[in-house]
Amino acid sequence: MTKKKTRSAVAGATQFDVVVVGAGFAGLYALYRLRQLGLSVRLFEEGGGVGGTWYWNRYPGARCDTESLQYSYQFSEELQQEWDWSERYATQPEIERYLSHVADRFGLRSDIELDARVERVHYDEVTERWGVAISDGTEIDARFCVMATGCLSSPMTPKIDGLDSFTGPKYHTARWPDTTVDFAGLDVGVLGTGSSAMQVVTILAEEAKHLYVFQRTPNYAVPAWNGPLDPDYVRQFKAHYAENRRKAKQLVSGFLCYYNPKSALDVSQEERDREYEDRWRQGGIGYLGAFADITTNETANRTAADYVHRKIRSIVEDPEVAELLIPNSVIGCKRLCCHAGYYATFNGDHVTLVDAKTNPIERVVPEGVVIAGQTFRIDALVLATGFDAMTGALDKIDIRGKAGTRLKDKWANGPRAYLGVASAGFPNFFIVTGPGSPSVLTNMVPTIEQHVDFIADCIAHMRASNIRSVDPDVAAENAWVAYNDEVAHGTLRYDCASWYLGSNVPGKKPIFMPFVGGLPAYIRKCDEVVAAGYEGFNFTPAS
Ligand code: NAP
């Protein structure tokens, strides 16, 4: 891990043009762009290093499932040419090294404070500035606030009776220690079967004496087929980097993938199977692009799901275990996972899949996990139990806008943000990849760059036009939220309990949070808003 403290370099100043919260992909690029405008910017990061989610999620097997040559910045041609990714899908350490390199290469560290959790962000209507309180007691203020707090950054720990009584070590995948954890010779329990669990399970199965995987809901996974990158392929890709990036932006997901325009129901069974098999062999979440109606038509979806069911049955030797691993839900409703041998892991005699649905976990006791009266004795417990997505990190901060309104209260019946970047009543306050933005449904990095460019351009416009503050119009915000919900209802996204809906967070109102219309539609909308003089945003001129 690259950990460089910068507190001494920035101590002293208390007034800035912009405060940025978070040093992941979004925060680092925001700092870079806003400094380019000649603004004074201070970035606060809770972690001890840069990387955001890629700093915290350092569990064994953590890896991105968007291809490394595309899951990377494009704002600097030099950067994208000079950085060498080693594998098709980058590991957490490699992404963390990359972001650390970006911080160094662009001289960002002098404006970053690490180990600095932002606790309070309050708008002062008299000074029209944001007062920001940091965990070490420092208070500063800024004219603009840019929340780059991430979509999947607030870990969820389930409320299970006795969880704290467990006497062995307990780890959450999203808060993994920065030391090597040795599981050799141990009986280990993993709670959860989402993307994080599938990655950690595959690695822990190689180390643990016995691995118990507690599964409440099975998930769909397609193979990643990760491997070293072919130097010729990289050379070719880099020779046409700008063109590749341009083409990717024209696709709903923001990454290069062939989206078959045909309906799954207009082709023969043979053609369907050929298409699914090709996608399976190719690997990656582009599987859902096999036919145009997989995410919108239940019958079409069933064909894509059935194919994965057959694959699971062909990999997993014990038919009972295979059936338990097979989801009966809509494929692509919950986030499709990528795996590197997850299903085959269950062929090992030392790996047990525990059904935590038929009989939910009763409680955790000092020596293990109790289900239906049976205690599964374990030495270590891994919680791969996900995140309070999209709103969780913002909710943890006491954010108050005009009239002291708390953002959390305003969002109690579901998050409301115009274009996912700003919320009415919170002037000069921007969110990168907020609810209502395509973010988690797309290749995050280009989406982040688009958002940050939009925000930076808006601030530059305000300066050029002598505008004091910007606040979204309530009607425009309501219309955007309603539009997104309408589009989401036209898909199969409401057909399961997912973190996209906040279903994993007790008391969270089920609203499909990310924008479902795809990256090109979102970019088009943003461009139209700008062309119409930032339609839907209210500007207050300087007096
Ligand atoms: P997740 O998909 O939300 O999975 C959490 C798991 O914990 C689920 O299986 C859930 O079961 C289980 N769980 C939660 N509380 C439980 C309880 N009380 N008892 C039993 N099981 C419980 O979280 P995640 O795996 O961390 O992934 C979140 C997202 O992060 C992914 O969807 C993806 O977008 C991103 N991610 C990406 C990668 C990658 O790029 N490869 C890797 C990791 C994460 P239920 O389903 O029954 O609630």
Residues whose N, C-alpha, C, O or C-beta is under 5 A from the ligand:
A	BS01	NAP	R63 C64 D65 L152 P158 L191 G192 T193 G194 S195 S196 A197 F214 R216 T217 R335 A356 A384 T385 G386 F387 W499
